[in-house]
Amino acid sequence: MPPITIIPIESANRTDIFAHMSSQLYKQLKLEKYEIKIAIGKKLVKVNIQSVEMTPNEIHFPENLFHHFCLPVQPYTFHAIYKKEMNSLYLGPIIGLVTDFKNKGNAEPHFGSIHNFCEELHHGITENGGFLYVFSYSEFSVQGYYFANGIWRPSGLPLPDVIYNRIHSRRLEFGKEYQSFRQTLAELCIPIFNDRFLSKWEVHEHLIHENHLHSYIPDTNIFTKDNLTAFIEKYKTIFIKPVHGSQGRNIFKLQKEDNHFSLESSVTSPLENSKQTILSFEQTYRLLKPLVNNRIYIIQQGISLLTYQSRGMDYRVLCHKNHQNKWDVTSVVARISAENEFVSNIARGGEIMSPLNALKENMSVSDAKRVIAQMKDLAIETALIIERKTSGITGELGIDIGIDQDGKPWIIEVNSKPSKNFEDGQMKIRPSAKAIIQFCTNLALYSTSEMEDS
């Protein structure tokens, strides 16, 4: 049935716990008793249903009942499901987005690079049916922030039905406090999805054992002197990337040029001279060793990819689980590197354009459409494998694909927390946000988690 609206009303007796609904809605929900339990988030409250003449798709709560559910007193649009065996009416979903941000006293919080995306999610969830709040894992079950009248307001809020992980930092995810938070979620049976960053080596190991994907994966190995020697003998260009890196940071490009080597770094500013000429392999290794600084790096075969106006180019394919729990492509954009940059990341000054326009410089429109379709198929296949081989719940992946001079796609990287700052189209609620909302709603509605009686 369509979502229903919860409306606050005043009550003469502030201790009354009741709800008004029309007899039509009572029948529609297939309720069997006038004393039922209503569940919102993890809270269960015994409520007397009073049948009155009113709008069929509304339920009226006294303000007192909002306080029982730890909900701000305001109207809500919720999905409603009656669970006969529990005599419980479930209203929701309550969706929590966990991230890390600085709490500056009474000032409105800023959620970093996903701040605007959080507002977009709020509007989409409100339209679809549900309630979103954003919280820091250090304040879980104590305080969250909900969007009202144009600002994010702090409040004690109900435990969520489902949590979407948008922690910005790998270091924080490895920390004891976050691990303790994850343990608490497990004990409360609250599902969290995309619960951690994926490492580049982990992704490679998952994909390389799928024989049908071999030809789409660049040759890759762990950075050691022996492996570096083998790669530079085999390939003219190689990339050296941190296993736990993101946003194009700390990547090195090594090229063999006649009787010398050239080394470029994405660490320095595009305005600085990041390219160095080195005469011997030994010098190259000695230069790289302190830069790698005992962290785990991978070495990857350099592919001669199609460019756009002599600038580097790859494609970000966003994949999401749909309402049938199957993977869909929600967005494809071409990423064009900044001048004098060899990485295309937006964080490194790259820009985006439609994939068709980007490919048209190198091939016919019909060939470009064929390549885009092939990219989508490859991305969905990649998402299926990563989901199958990764622990936890996966509902969203950003897959970076390069196209070589022959029009063949290559899987460059897989991201479990893709950037929200670029997608084509100017829609208010983007397809990727709608997909996240649908996935959260499905997880919440079909979750078998425990409820807390009140």
C-alpha positions in Angstrom: 0.0 0.0 0.0 1.1 3.6 -0.5 2.9 5.4 2.4 0.8 7.0 5.1 1.2 10.3 6.9 1.7 10.6 10.7 0.2 13.9 12.0 0.8 15.3 15.5 -2.3 16.3 17.5 -2.8 17.8 20.9 -4.2 15.7 23.7 -5.9 16.8 26.9 -4.3 14.0 28.9 -0.5 14.0 28.3 -0.1 10.4 29.4 -2.6 8.9 26.9 -1.0 6.6 24.4 -3.4 6.3 21.5 -3.6 6.8 17.7 -6.4 7.9 15.5 -7.1 6.3 12.1 -10.1 5.9 9.8 -12.0 2.6 9.7 -11.0 2.4 6.1 -7.3 2.5 6.9 -7.8 0.0 9.8 -9.2 -2.5 7.2 -6.5 -1.6 4.6 -3.8 -2.4 7.1 -5.6 -5.7 8.0 -5.5 -4.9 11.7 -7.3 -7.4 13.9 -7.3 -5.7 17.3 -7.7 -2.2 18.6 -4.8 -2.6 21.1 -1.7 -3.2 19.0 2.1 -2.6 19.2 3.5 0.1 17.0 7.1 -0.2 16.0 9.3 2.7 14.8 13.0 2.1 14.5 13.8 -0.3 17.4 11.1 0.9 19.7 7.8 -1.0 20.3 5.0 0.8 22.1 1.5 -0.6 23.0 -1.1 1.8 21.5 -4.9 1.9 21.6 -6.3 2.5 18.1 -9.3 4.8 18.0 -11.3 4.7 14.8 -12.5 8.1 13.9 -13.8 9.8 10.7 -10.7 11.3 9.1 -8.5 11.3 6.0 -8.0 7.6 5.0 -4.2 7.8 4.5 -3.3 9.4 7.8 -2.7 8.3 11.4 -2.8 10.9 14.2 -0.4 10.7 17.2 -0.6 12.8 20.3 2.6 14.6 21.1 3.2 12.2 24.0 3.5 9.3 21.6 6.2 11.0 19.5 8.3 11.4 22.7 7.9 7.6 23.4 9.4 7.0 20.0 12.2 9.6 20.5 10.9 11.4 17.4 10.8 15.2 16.9 7.1 16.3 16.9 6.4 16.9 13.2 4.5 15.2 10.4 6.1 12.1 8.8 5.5 10.0 5.7 6.1 6.3 6.6 5.6 2.9 5.0 3.3 0.8 7.0 3.3 -3.0 7.4 1.2 -4.9 9.9 2.9 -8.1 11.2 -0.1 -10.3 12.3 2.0 -12.9 14.2 3.4 -10.1 16.4 0.2 -7.9 16.4 2.6 -5.1 15.5 2.3 -2.2 13.0 5.7 -1.3 11.6 6.1 2.3 10.5 9.3 3.5 8.8 12.0 3.1 7.8 14.3 5.0 10.1 17.6 5.3 8.2 20.8 6.3 9.9 23.8 7.6 8.0 27.0 7.2 9.9 30.0 9.5 9.1 32.8 11.4 10.8 32.5 15.1 11.3 33.6 17.7 13.8 30.9 18.6 16.3 31.5 22.4 16.9 29.4 23.0 20.0 26.0 24.6 19.1 27.0 25.3 15.5 25.3 23.4 12.7 27.5 20.4 11.7 29.1 20.0 8.3 29.4 16.5 7.0 32.4 17.1 4.7 32.2 16.0 1.1 28.8 14.4 1.5 27.1 17.3 3.2 24.9 18.2 0.1 24.3 14.5 -0.6 22.9 14.1 3.0 20.4 16.8 2.3 19.5 15.2 -1.1 19.0 11.9 0.7 16.7 13.6 3.3 14.5 15.0 0.6 14.4 11.7 -1.3 13.6 9.7 1.8 10.9 12.2 2.9 9.2 11.9 -0.5 9.6 8.1 -0.6 8.5 7.5 3.0 10.9 7.4 5.9 13.1 9.4 8.2 16.8 10.1 7.8 19.3 11.2 10.4 23.1 11.6 10.3 25.3 10.7 13.2 28.8 10.1 14.4 29.5 6.6 15.6 31.0 8.1 18.8 27.5 9.5 19.5 25.5 6.5 18.4 22.2 6.1 20.4 22.9 9.4 22.1 22.5 12.1 19.5 21.9 12.5 15.7 21.1 15.3 13.3 17.9 15.6 11.3 17.1 18.1 8.6 14.2 20.6 9.3 13.5 24.1 8.1 16.8 24.3 6.2 19.2 23.2 8.9 20.5 20.1 10.6 19.2 20.0 14.1 20.6 17.8 17.0 18.3 15.5 18.9 18.1 12.2 20.7 16.6 10.0 18.0 15.3 6.4 17.7 17.7 3.6 16.9 17.6 3.1 13.1 16.3 0.2 11.1 19.3 0.3 8.8 22.6 2.2 8.6 24.5 3.5 5.6 28.2 3.8 6.2 29.9 7.0 4.8 32.9 7.2 7.1 35.5 9.2 5.3 38.6 7.6 6.7 40.1 4.1 6.5 42.2 4.8 9.7 39.0 5.5 11.7 37.4 2.2 10.4 40.4 0.3 11.7 40.2 2.1 15.1 38.9 0.5 18.4 36.0 2.9 18.7 34.5 2.1 15.3 35.0 -1.6 15.9 33.1 -1.3 19.2 30.3 0.5 17.4 30.2 -2.4 14.8 29.9 -4.9 17.7 27.0 -2.9 19.2 25.2 -3.0 15.8 25.7 -6.8 15.6 24.2 -7.2 19.1 21.2 -5.0 18.2 20.8 -6.8 14.9 20.9 -3.5 13.0 22.1 -4.0 9.4 24.8 -1.7 8.1 25.9 -1.8 4.4 29.1 -0.9 2.7 30.5 -1.2 6.2 34.2 -0.7 5.2 36.6 0.5 2.5 37.9 -2.2 0.1 41.7 -2.5 -0.4 43.0 -2.6 -4.0 44.8 -5.9 -3.4 41.7 -7.5 -1.9 39.6 -6.4 -5.0 42.3 -7.8 -7.3 42.4 -11.1 -5.5 38.6 -11.4 -5.7 38.5 -10.7 -9.4 41.6 -12.4 -10.7 40.3 -15.8 -9.7 37.3 -15.4 -12.1 38.7 -16.8 -15.4 36.2 -14.9 -17.6 37.5 -11.6 -16.2 41.3 -12.2 -16.6 41.6 -10.3 -19.9 39.9 -7.2 -18.3 42.3 -6.9 -15.4 45.7 -5.2 -15.6 48.6 -7.3 -14.4 49.0 -6.5 -10.7 51.3 -7.5 -7.8 52.5 -6.3 -4.4 55.3 -3.7 -4.5 58.7 -5.3 -3.9 62.1 -4.8 -5.6 61.8 -8.1 -7.4 58.3 -7.5 -8.6 59.2 -3.9 -9.7 62.1 -5.3 -11.7 59.9 -7.9 -13.4 57.2 -5.3 -14.2 59.6 -2.7 -15.6 61.2 -5.3 -17.9 57.7 -6.4 -19.1 55.9 -3.1 -19.5 56.9 0.4 -20.7 54.6 2.1 -18.1 53.6 0.9 -14.7 51.6 2.5 -11.8 52.5 2.1 -8.1 49.4 2.7 -5.9 48.8 2.5 -2.1 46.6 -0.5 -1.3 44.5 1.7 1.0 44.6 4.9 -1.1 41.7 7.0 -2.5 41.1 10.1 -4.5 44.2 9.7 -6.6 46.6 10.4 -3.8 50.1 9.0 -3.5 50.2 7.3 -6.9 53.4 7.0 -8.9 53.8 6.6 -12.6 57.0 5.0 -13.8 58.0 5.0 -17.5 60.9 3.3 -19.3 62.2 5.7 -21.9 65.2 4.4 -24.0 68.2 4.4 -21.6 66.5 6.1 -18.6 63.3 6.2 -16.5 60.9 8.9 -15.7 58.9 9.0 -12.5 55.8 11.1 -11.9 53.9 11.5 -8.7 50.3 12.5 -7.9 51.5 13.6 -4.4 52.7 17.1 -5.5 50.6 20.0 -6.7 49.8 20.1 -10.4 51.6 23.4 -10.4 54.9 21.8 -9.1 57.2 19.8 -11.3 56.2 16.3 -10.3 58.2 14.5 -13.1 61.8 13.4 -12.6 64.2 11.8 -15.0 66.3 9.0 -13.5 69.2 7.2 -15.2 69.1 3.7 -13.7 66.6 1.3 -12.2 68.6 1.2 -8.9 68.2 5.0 -8.6 64.5 4.7 -9.3 64.0 2.1 -6.6 66.1 4.1 -4.0 63.9 7.1 -4.8 60.7 5.2 -4.5 61.5 3.2 -1.3 61.2 6.2 1.2 58.2 7.5 -0.7 56.4 4.2 -0.2 57.4 4.5 3.4 56.8 0.9 4.5 53.2 1.0 3.5 51.7 -1.7 1.3 51.6 -0.7 -2.4 50.6 -2.5 -5.5 52.3 -2.4 -8.9 50.0 -2.3 -11.9 50.5 -2.6 -15.6 50.0 0.6 -17.4 47.4 0.4 -20.2 47.5 2.8 -23.2 44.0 4.2 -22.7 42.0 6.5 -24.9 42.5 10.2 -24.1 40.4 13.3 -24.5 42.2 16.2 -26.1 45.5 14.6 -25.0 44.3 14.4 -21.4 43.9 11.1 -19.4 40.4 9.6 -19.3 38.6 6.8 -17.6 35.0 6.1 -16.6 33.2 5.9 -13.2 30.3 3.4 -13.4 28.0 3.6 -10.4 26.2 0.4 -9.5 23.4 -0.1 -7.0 21.2 -2.9 -5.8 17.6 -2.3 -7.0 14.2 -3.2 -5.4 14.6 -6.8 -6.7 18.0 -7.0 -5.0 19.8 -7.1 -8.3 22.6 -4.9 -9.5 21.8 -2.0 -11.8 24.0 0.8 -13.3 22.7 4.1 -12.1 25.2 6.4 -13.6 28.2 6.4 -16.0 30.5 9.5 -16.4 33.8 10.1 -18.2 36.5 11.5 -15.9 39.0 13.7 -17.7 42.3 14.5 -15.9 43.5 18.0 -15.3 46.3 19.4 -17.4 49.6 17.8 -16.4 47.9 15.2 -14.2 48.0 11.5 -14.9 45.1 10.7 -12.6 41.5 11.6 -13.5 40.1 11.9 -10.0 37.9 15.0 -9.4 39.8 15.5 -6.1 42.9 16.0 -8.3 41.3 18.7 -10.5 39.7 16.3 -13.0 36.4 17.1 -14.7 33.4 15.0 -15.9 31.5 14.8 -19.1 29.0 12.4 -20.7 30.6 9.1 -21.8 29.2 9.4 -25.3 30.6 12.9 -25.8 34.0 11.7 -24.5 34.2 8.6 -26.7 33.0 10.4 -29.8 36.4 12.0 -30.1 37.9 8.6 -30.7 35.2 6.5 -32.5 31.8 6.6 -34.2 28.6 7.1 -32.2 27.5 3.5 -32.8 30.9 2.2 -31.6 30.7 4.5 -28.6 27.3 3.2 -27.6 28.5 -0.4 -28.0 31.5 0.4 -25.7 29.3 2.0 -23.1 27.0 -1.0 -23.1 30.0 -3.3 -22.6 31.3 -1.1 -19.7 27.9 -1.5 -18.0 27.9 -5.3 -18.4 31.4 -5.5 -17.1 30.6 -3.3 -14.1 27.6 -5.3 -13.1 29.6 -8.6 -13.4 32.3 -7.0 -11.2 29.7 -5.9 -8.6 28.2 -9.4 -8.5 31.6 -10.9 -7.8 32.7 -8.3 -5.2 29.4 -8.7 -3.4 29.7 -12.5 -3.4 33.2 -12.5 -2.1 33.1 -9.7 0.4 31.7 -10.1 3.9 28.9 -7.9 5.1 26.1 -6.2 3.0 27.1 -4.4 -0.2 24.5 -2.1 -1.9 26.7 0.4 -3.8 29.9 0.3 -5.7 31.8 2.7 -7.9 33.7 0.9 -10.6 36.5 2.7 -12.6 37.0 1.4 -16.1 39.5 2.5 -18.8 39.1 2.0 -22.5 42.2 1.1 -24.5 43.2 2.1 -28.0 41.3 -0.9 -29.4 38.1 0.0 -27.6 38.5 -2.7 -25.0 37.5 -2.0 -21.4 39.8 -2.6 -18.4 38.8 -2.7 -14.7 41.0 -0.1 -13.0 39.5 0.1 -9.5 36.5 -0.7 -7.4 35.3 1.7 -4.7 32.9 0.8 -1.9 32.3 4.5 -1.0 32.2 6.3 -4.3 32.2 10.1 -4.4 28.9 11.9 -4.4 30.2 15.0 -6.1 29.7 14.1 -9.7 27.1 12.5 -11.9 25.5 13.6 -15.1 22.0 15.1 -15.1 20.6 17.9 -13.1 17.8 16.1 -11.3 17.0 17.2 -7.8 17.1 13.6 -6.5 19.7 11.7 -8.6 19.2 8.0 -9.6 22.0 6.9 -7.4 20.3 8.6 -4.3 17.0 7.0 -5.3 18.7 3.6 -5.5 20.3 4.0 -2.0 16.8 5.0 -0.6 15.2 1.9 -2.2 18.0 -0.4 -0.9 17.7 1.1 2.7 13.9 0.7 2.6 14.1 -2.9 1.4 16.7 -3.8 4.1 14.5 -2.1 6.8 11.2 -3.6 5.7 12.5 -7.1 5.5 14.8 -7.0 8.4 14.1 -9.5 11.2 15.8 -7.5 13.9 14.7 -7.4 17.5 12.5 -4.6 18.8 12.7 -3.0 22.2 9.4 -3.0 24.2 8.2 0.2 25.9 
